[in-house]
Amino acid sequence: MSDVVQVSLRGSRKEFFLNSRNLWLTLHDPVIVQSEHGEAIGKVALKGYLVELKRPGNVTREIIRKATEEDLDQEDHNSAREKEAFEHCLERIELRELKMDLREVEVAFSGHRITFYFTAEHRVDFRELVKDLAAQFQTRIELRQIGQRDQAKRLDGCGPCGRAFCCSTWLKSFHPVTLKMAREQQLSLNPTKISGACGRLMCCLAYELAQYRDSAEKLPPMGTELRTGKGVCTVTRTELHQEAVWVRDDEGAEHRIAYADLPPGPYHKCGDCTCGKRPRAADDEPPTDGETPPEDWADPPGH
């Protein structure tokens, strides 16, 4: 069975390829690989048992050869051409007054195609722009509209956690992230605190959401009355991350109680539960002082 090697490509992309030719490869060796649109150049990023930890799955594309001096010269030529194409495209966008922001230009390794990546709030009619670029560079032109998340994925960077972006390292696809997820985790809704470098909500808001929901189900909701050593207290707020609640006693003082010290549940807001507590009828008389209240009038456990 051929070895599987992870290769770092353009735009912070990393893909797995078969070393079916049994090439002697070391880390950071430049190689020529089979890509979706022909040959591409990249560098060896991972090999050996580290690739197995990534579980690459079914790999069909191959490493063609090690990059030669001619291949490296071609890559330098393509890089210079990308800078020229970027500047020319910016001029044409400004001249035609198109509402789009050019982000990146990528020249195929063989030079048969130039791809322009841009962002825009709405759909853009760039047919005339394509004609201008094709006339200038005499090759196949592609314009691709990408989102802010895709742009961050291509550029790579460091997140507020101090690690490389998840989208540019291991995250294969983007999942919906909403403000509701931040609220459920009791996070500040300050955009600077919960937004990533792309300007959108951070993808990691979804990672621990299930754990926070489990904690929310275990803890009593706000308004629940609990029997404690300081009498009957009312839950005023919860700490999902620390799994604790704050309660207020009859004197107005607040106390923090950890989940391990709470009375057994289930917990309900009084009046909203189905605990079976019988409402007092009009002809029922309350118990006199010193008498034990009937069982139906007693607060059920956990209230």
Residue, then its C-alpha position, 0 to 999 in steps of 0.5 A: m500500500s502506498d504511503v499517504v502524505q499531507v501536502s501544503l498548497r497555495g492559500s493555506r490549503k492542505e490535502f492528502f496525496l498518495n506517494s505511489r512512486n515511493l519518492w524519498l520525501t522529508l518535511h518541507d520538500p517541494v513536490i508537484v502533485q495532481s490537483e483538481h485543475g492539473e498540476a500544482i506545487g506544494k510542500v510536504a507538511l506531514k508524513g508517517y504515523l502523524v498522517e494516520l492520526k488525521r484519518p485521511g480516508n480515501v485518497t486518490r490523487e498522487i504526488i507526481r515528482k519532487a520539484t526541480e529547479e525549473d519548477l521552482d523558477q516557474e513558481d517564482h514567475n507565477s508569483a510575479r505574475e500574480k502581483e501584476a494581475f492583482e494590480h491590473c484587476l484593481e484598476r479595471i474594477e475601479l474603472r468600471e465602478l464595480k462594487m467588489d473587493l479583490r482579495e487574492v489572485e492565484v495563477a495555476f502552476s502551468g499558467h493556463r488559468i488565473t483565478f481572481y477571488f473577491t468578496a461582495e455584498h451582492r451579486v456582481d455582473f463581472r462579464e466585461l471585467v472578464k473580457d478585459l482580463a482575458a485580453q490582457f493576460q491571454t489565458r483562461i480567467e476565473l472570478r470566484q466570489i468568496g465569503q469572509r470566512d473563506q477569505a480568513k481560511r485562505l489567508d490563515g492567522c492566529g485566533p484569540c486563543g493563541r492557536a492557528f485558525c480552525c478553518s485553515t488547519w482542520l475544519k473541513s466545512f463551515h457550520p451555522v453559528t448564531l447569537k443564540m449559541a453565545r447567549e446559551q453559554q452566557l457570553s458577552l454579546n460584545p461583537t469584539k469578544i465573540s467575532g473572529a478575524c473574518g468579522r463573523l461569529m467565531c466557529c468555536l462557539a459551537y464546540e462546547l454548546a452541548q456541554y453548556r446545555d447539559s449544565a443548564e438542564k441540571l441546574p434549577p432555573m431562575g425563580t426556583e425556590l430552594r430549601t437551604g440552611k438559610g431558609v427558603c431561597t430564590v434562584t436569581r442567576t446561574e453559572l453554567h461554566q462553573e455549574a453553580v447558582w446564586v440565590r437570594d434569601d428572605e433578607g435580600a442577601e445573595h449566596r453562591i451554591a455549587y451544584a454538588d451542594l444543591p438539594p436533589g431535583p427535579y427543579h421547577k418554578c413554583g406554580d409552573c410545575t406538574c408536581g401534584k401540589r393541590p391548590r387550596a380550595a375556597d372551603d379549605e381552612p389553613p392549618t392553625d399555629g402549631e399544627t402540622p400542615p396536611e401533606d397536600w399543602a407541603d412543599p414538594p422536594g426540590h422546591 
